[in-house]
Amino acid sequence: MAVWVSSDWHCQPDKLKEAVVEWIHLGKEENHRLIGDGDLFDILPLGTKAWAQPASIEQLAAVLDGYPFDYVAGNHDPHRFVKKLIAPYSNITLHKQLKLEVDQRMYFFTHGHRWAVDWGFLGLRHIAPWFVETMVDFAPGLWYKFCRWQGWLASEATPGREKEKITNLTRIIWAGASDHALKANCCVVLGHTHTTGRREHGISKDVGFQAYMVDCGNLPDRTFVEITNDARLRFLP
């Protein structure tokens, strides 16, 4: 048994993506613990009216068929919106963040958007994660306007300055996650950036390299993280 972590499904209300169905079936067959690390559904910025009768969430429940599933909220599917949608399904457990010990190593699962702003120059770096998560949960309209103004919502194909801003944002998020991991003595697993990556810190004779930040990227690109005694990037067959 391992822990499998995926993120950024970005499913629409009408259908669960095939990569998601495949990932769940494979995980269930091997009795792995399944964790969805945010942005599984595009509740925002589409708006909650589009999710009045979401077939894709019903399909998720049907594919799981009672199998336990940990759901970590993201910025496209904030905790207070998802809570209502998954309420009928007792096998799906919702988290804002999730801490888990595997083989005597602590893991911290979070979507990653909490590090989207860096106020280190103001001496307020410790407040930034709380600010971002509060904005996403309680003022999502303002948050998305801010993101558009910053040029953070560009598509992958967008050239020029917006793409450069997104690359810089990824660096900021990875730096924030790495800093948290070192301070909390844990391995941080995140998504959000749609970019796979892994940073390692230190060497131990007992456990080898200490992985302290793993970004599982984008499941529709067939990437996810597998954790046994460490967190390693994996690809669907």
C-alpha positions as CSV (number, residue, x, y, z in Angstrom):
1,M,0.0,0.0,0.0
2,A,1.2,3.5,-0.9
3,V,-0.2,7.0,-0.8
4,W,-1.2,8.4,-4.1
5,V,-1.6,12.2,-4.5
6,S,-3.0,14.0,-7.5
7,S,-4.2,17.6,-8.2
8,D,-5.5,20.0,-10.7
9,W,-8.1,17.9,-12.4
10,H,-10.1,21.0,-13.3
11,C,-13.2,19.0,-14.1
12,Q,-16.2,20.8,-15.4
13,P,-19.7,20.2,-13.9
14,D,-20.8,17.8,-16.6
15,K,-18.0,15.1,-16.7
16,L,-15.1,13.6,-14.8
17,K,-12.0,13.4,-16.9
18,E,-10.8,10.0,-18.1
19,A,-7.4,10.4,-16.6
20,V,-9.1,10.8,-13.2
21,V,-11.2,7.6,-13.7
22,E,-8.1,5.7,-14.7
23,W,-6.1,6.9,-11.7
24,I,-8.8,6.0,-9.2
25,H,-9.3,2.5,-10.7
26,L,-5.5,1.8,-10.5
27,G,-5.3,3.1,-6.9
28,K,-8.3,1.1,-5.8
29,E,-6.9,-2.1,-7.4
30,E,-3.7,-1.8,-5.4
31,N,-5.4,-0.6,-2.2
32,H,-3.6,2.8,-2.1
33,R,-4.6,5.8,0.0
34,L,-6.0,8.4,-2.5
35,I,-5.6,12.1,-1.9
36,G,-6.8,14.8,-4.2
37,D,-4.7,17.9,-3.6
38,G,-6.9,20.7,-4.8
39,D,-8.5,22.2,-8.0
40,L,-10.2,18.9,-8.7
41,F,-13.3,20.8,-9.9
42,D,-13.6,24.3,-11.5
43,I,-16.2,25.6,-9.1
44,L,-14.5,29.0,-9.3
45,P,-14.4,31.2,-11.3
46,L,-17.3,29.5,-13.2
47,G,-19.6,30.2,-10.2
48,T,-21.7,28.1,-7.9
49,K,-24.8,28.3,-10.1
50,A,-23.1,26.1,-12.7
51,W,-22.7,23.5,-10.0
52,A,-26.3,23.2,-8.9
53,Q,-26.4,19.6,-10.1
54,P,-22.8,18.5,-10.9
55,A,-22.7,15.2,-12.7
56,S,-18.9,15.1,-12.4
57,I,-19.1,14.9,-8.6
58,E,-21.7,12.2,-8.8
59,Q,-19.4,10.4,-11.2
60,L,-16.5,10.7,-8.8
61,A,-18.6,9.2,-6.0
62,A,-19.7,6.4,-8.4
63,V,-16.1,5.6,-9.4
64,L,-15.0,5.6,-5.8
65,D,-18.0,3.4,-4.9
66,G,-17.5,3.9,-1.2
67,Y,-13.7,3.8,-1.3
68,P,-12.1,6.3,1.1
69,F,-10.9,9.6,-0.5
70,D,-9.2,12.6,1.0
71,Y,-10.1,15.9,-0.7
72,V,-7.8,18.9,0.0
73,A,-9.5,22.1,-1.1
74,G,-7.8,24.4,-3.6
75,N,-8.4,27.8,-5.1
76,H,-10.8,26.7,-7.8
77,D,-12.7,24.5,-5.3
78,P,-12.5,26.4,-1.9
79,H,-13.4,24.5,1.2
80,R,-16.7,26.2,2.0
81,F,-18.0,25.5,-1.6
82,V,-16.9,21.9,-1.8
83,K,-18.3,21.1,1.7
84,K,-21.9,21.4,0.5
85,L,-21.3,19.4,-2.8
86,I,-19.7,16.4,-1.1
87,A,-21.9,16.3,2.0
88,P,-23.9,13.3,0.7
89,Y,-20.8,11.1,0.4
90,S,-19.4,9.9,3.7
91,N,-16.4,8.2,2.2
92,I,-15.0,11.6,0.9
93,T,-13.2,13.6,3.7
94,L,-12.6,17.3,3.1
95,H,-9.5,19.1,4.4
96,K,-8.1,22.6,4.2
97,Q,-4.7,21.0,4.6
98,L,-3.7,17.5,5.6
99,K,-0.8,16.3,7.8
100,L,0.1,12.6,7.5
101,E,2.9,10.5,8.9
102,V,4.2,7.8,6.5
103,D,7.2,5.6,7.5
104,Q,8.2,8.0,10.3
105,R,8.2,11.0,8.0
106,M,5.7,13.9,8.2
107,Y,4.0,15.0,5.1
108,F,2.0,18.2,4.6
109,F,-0.5,18.2,1.7
110,T,-1.8,21.6,0.6
111,H,-2.9,22.9,-2.8
112,G,-0.1,25.5,-3.0
113,H,-1.9,28.7,-3.7
114,R,-1.3,29.8,-0.1
115,W,2.2,30.8,-1.1
116,A,1.1,32.9,-4.2
117,V,2.2,36.1,-2.6
118,D,5.5,36.9,-1.0
119,W,5.6,39.7,1.6
120,G,9.1,39.0,2.8
121,F,10.1,42.6,2.0
122,L,7.5,43.8,4.5
123,G,8.4,41.3,7.1
124,L,4.9,39.7,6.7
125,R,5.8,36.5,4.9
126,H,4.2,34.4,7.7
127,I,0.8,36.3,7.2
128,A,0.7,35.8,3.4
129,P,-0.6,32.2,3.4
130,W,-3.4,33.1,5.7
131,F,-4.3,36.2,3.6
132,V,-4.5,34.2,0.3
133,E,-6.6,31.4,1.8
134,T,-9.0,33.9,3.4
135,M,-9.4,35.8,0.1
136,V,-10.1,32.5,-1.8
137,D,-12.7,31.4,0.8
138,F,-14.5,34.6,1.5
139,A,-13.8,37.1,-1.3
140,P,-13.0,34.9,-4.4
141,G,-14.3,37.6,-6.8
142,L,-11.8,40.1,-5.6
143,W,-9.0,37.5,-5.5
144,Y,-9.6,36.6,-9.2
145,K,-9.6,40.2,-10.2
146,F,-6.3,40.6,-8.4
147,C,-4.9,37.5,-10.2
148,R,-6.0,38.9,-13.6
149,W,-4.4,42.2,-12.8
150,Q,-1.2,40.4,-11.9
151,G,-1.3,38.4,-15.2
152,W,-1.5,35.1,-13.3
153,L,-4.4,33.6,-15.3
154,A,-2.7,33.3,-18.6
155,S,-3.0,30.0,-20.5
156,E,0.0,27.8,-21.2
157,A,0.2,29.0,-24.7
158,T,0.3,32.7,-23.8
159,P,3.6,34.2,-24.8
160,G,5.5,37.2,-23.4
161,R,5.2,39.0,-20.1
162,E,2.2,37.0,-18.7
163,K,4.0,33.7,-19.2
164,E,7.1,35.2,-17.5
165,K,4.9,36.3,-14.6
166,I,3.5,32.7,-14.2
167,T,7.0,31.3,-14.2
168,N,8.0,33.8,-11.5
169,L,4.9,32.9,-9.5
170,T,5.9,29.2,-9.6
171,R,9.3,30.1,-8.2
172,I,7.6,32.1,-5.4
173,I,5.3,29.2,-4.6
174,W,8.0,26.6,-4.6
175,A,10.2,28.8,-2.4
176,G,7.3,29.3,0.1
177,A,6.6,25.6,0.2
178,S,10.3,24.7,0.7
179,D,10.7,27.3,3.4
180,H,7.7,25.8,5.2
181,A,9.0,22.3,4.9
182,L,12.3,23.2,6.4
183,K,10.8,25.0,9.3
184,A,8.2,22.3,10.0
185,N,10.6,19.4,9.3
186,C,8.2,17.8,6.9
187,C,7.8,17.0,3.2
188,V,5.4,19.4,1.4
189,V,3.3,18.0,-1.4
190,L,1.4,20.5,-3.5
191,G,0.0,21.2,-6.9
192,H,-1.5,24.5,-8.3
193,T,1.4,25.4,-10.6
194,H,0.7,22.7,-13.2
195,T,4.5,22.1,-13.2
196,T,6.0,18.9,-11.9
197,G,9.1,19.4,-9.7
198,R,11.0,18.1,-6.7
199,R,13.5,19.7,-4.4
200,E,15.7,17.8,-2.0
201,H,17.5,18.9,1.1
202,G,20.2,17.2,3.1
203,I,21.6,13.6,3.2
204,S,20.9,11.2,6.0
205,K,22.6,7.8,6.4
206,D,19.2,6.5,7.7
207,V,16.8,7.8,5.0
208,G,18.9,9.1,2.2
209,F,17.9,12.3,0.6
210,Q,15.2,14.2,2.5
211,A,12.6,15.3,0.0
212,Y,11.1,18.5,1.2
213,M,9.0,19.8,-1.7
214,V,7.2,17.8,-4.4
215,D,4.8,19.4,-6.9
216,C,2.6,16.8,-8.6
217,G,1.7,19.0,-11.5
218,N,-1.4,18.2,-13.5
219,L,-3.1,14.8,-13.5
220,P,-4.6,15.2,-17.0
221,D,-0.9,15.3,-18.0
222,R,-0.8,11.9,-16.3
223,T,1.5,12.9,-13.4
224,F,1.0,12.2,-9.7
225,V,3.0,11.6,-6.6
226,E,3.5,8.2,-5.0
227,I,4.6,8.0,-1.3
228,T,5.9,4.8,0.3
229,N,9.0,5.8,2.3
230,D,9.4,9.0,0.2
231,A,7.5,11.2,-2.3
232,R,8.3,10.4,-5.9
233,L,6.7,11.7,-9.1
234,R,4.9,9.0,-11.1
235,F,3.1,8.9,-14.4
236,L,0.0,7.0,-15.4
237,P,0.7,4.0,-17.7
